Amino acid sequence: MPQNKLKAKVEALTRVVQQLIKEVQRNSSMSQGTLTALQIHIGEEDWNKVVKQLQDRELEEQEKQKEKKLEV
């Protein structure tokens, strides 16, 4: 009997994880579509500017994190 309960719990968890994976895939697809629509809407030149700004912000954030680690 305990074996059956454990098996049922594992199967339930498996279904939950499968559902979560599907949701993540849907969110990924939706975000890709949104980014593509934005890219088309604003044009290649402006898109490249936005990407560059985001890359610069990311580098700044990484530098701040390194500085905090060095201070500790």
C-alpha positions in Angstrom: 0.0 0.0 0.0 2.7 2.6 0.8 4.3 1.8 -2.5 1.1 2.7 -4.3 0.9 6.1 -2.5 4.4 6.9 -3.3 3.9 6.0 -7.0 0.7 8.1 -7.1 2.6 11.1 -5.6 5.4 10.7 -8.1 3.0 10.6 -11.0 1.2 13.7 -9.7 4.4 15.5 -9.4 5.4 14.4 -12.9 2.2 15.9 -14.3 2.8 19.1 -12.5 6.3 19.4 -13.8 5.2 18.6 -17.3 2.5 21.4 -17.1 5.1 23.9 -15.8 7.4 23.0 -18.7 4.6 23.7 -21.1 3.8 27.0 -19.5 7.5 28.1 -19.7 7.6 27.1 -23.3 4.4 29.2 -24.0 5.9 32.2 -22.2 9.1 31.9 -24.1 7.2 31.8 -27.4 5.1 34.8 -26.4 8.1 36.8 -25.3 9.9 36.0 -28.6 6.9 37.1 -30.6 6.6 40.3 -28.6 10.3 41.1 -29.1 10.0 40.4 -32.8 7.0 42.7 -33.1 8.8 45.5 -31.2 11.9 45.1 -33.4 9.8 45.4 -36.6 7.8 48.3 -35.1 10.8 50.5 -34.1 13.1 49.5 -37.0 16.6 48.1 -37.1 18.5 51.2 -36.2 16.5 52.0 -33.1 16.5 48.4 -32.1 20.3 48.2 -32.2 20.4 51.3 -30.0 18.1 49.7 -27.5 20.2 46.5 -27.5 23.4 48.5 -27.0 21.9 50.4 -24.1 20.8 47.2 -22.4 24.2 45.6 -22.9 25.8 48.7 -21.3 23.5 48.6 -18.3 24.2 44.9 -17.9 28.0 45.5 -17.9 27.6 48.3 -15.4 25.6 46.0 -13.1 28.2 43.3 -13.4 30.9 45.8 -12.4 28.9 46.9 -9.4 28.5 43.3 -8.3 32.2 42.7 -8.6 33.0 45.8 -6.5 30.6 44.7 -3.8 32.2 41.3 -3.6 35.7 42.9 -3.4 34.5 45.2 -0.5 33.3 42.2 1.6 
